[in-house]
């Protein structure tokens, strides 16, 4: 998404764009809701378990993904 929607800035400064996908529109619409919940920087993502780590104040997300689906 970065290469398509915000190649020259970060997510927090990105704009909607002229032909956004449904997913991108959803992220942009909820960015202000997400911002206060973000707890730490992901880095390279090699040691992140998005389904088990408590990376938002509300706790871990539920569901299961196999390791190669991240």
N, C-alpha and C positions, 0 to 999 in steps of 0.2 A: 504494500500500500504506500509505503514511503516514496518509492520511485515514481509512482503514478500521481499521488495526491499532494505530497509535500516534500519534494526533493531538495529544497533549499532552506528548510526550517525544521523545527521539531513538531511533534504532534500537538503540543499545547498552543502553538501559533498557527497551525494549518487552517486553511479555509475550505469551505464546502466544495468549490470548483464548479465547472459548468455542466458536466455530465457525471455526477457522482453515482456510485453503486448504492444499492439499498443498505448494504453493510456499512459503507463509509458514512452515509447520511445518519445512520443510527449512532455511530461512534461520535460524530461531531455533535449531534443533538444531546448526547448524554455526557459529554466531556466535563461540563461543570459539575455534574453529579459525581463523576468518577474522581475528580481532582482532590477533594478532601479525604477520600478513602485511600488513595495511593500511599503506601507505607514506605517503600524503599525502591532503589534503582535495581533493575533486573540484571544489568551487565551483559555478559555474553549468553546467558540463559542455560548454560551447561549444568548448573546445579539447582535448577528450579523445578519444582513439582507443582504445577498450577492447580492440581486437584487436591493436594494434601497440605501444601505450605499455607500458613496464615499470612497472606500478603495484603489482605484488606481487613479493616476493623471488624467487619461482619463475620469473619472466620473463613475457613476453607470452603471452596466450592464443592458441590457433591457430584457424583457420577464417576465413571471410570474411563480412562483412556489407556490404551497400551502404550508402552514407552516410545515406539516408533511413530506414534501419531502426533507427537508434540510439534 
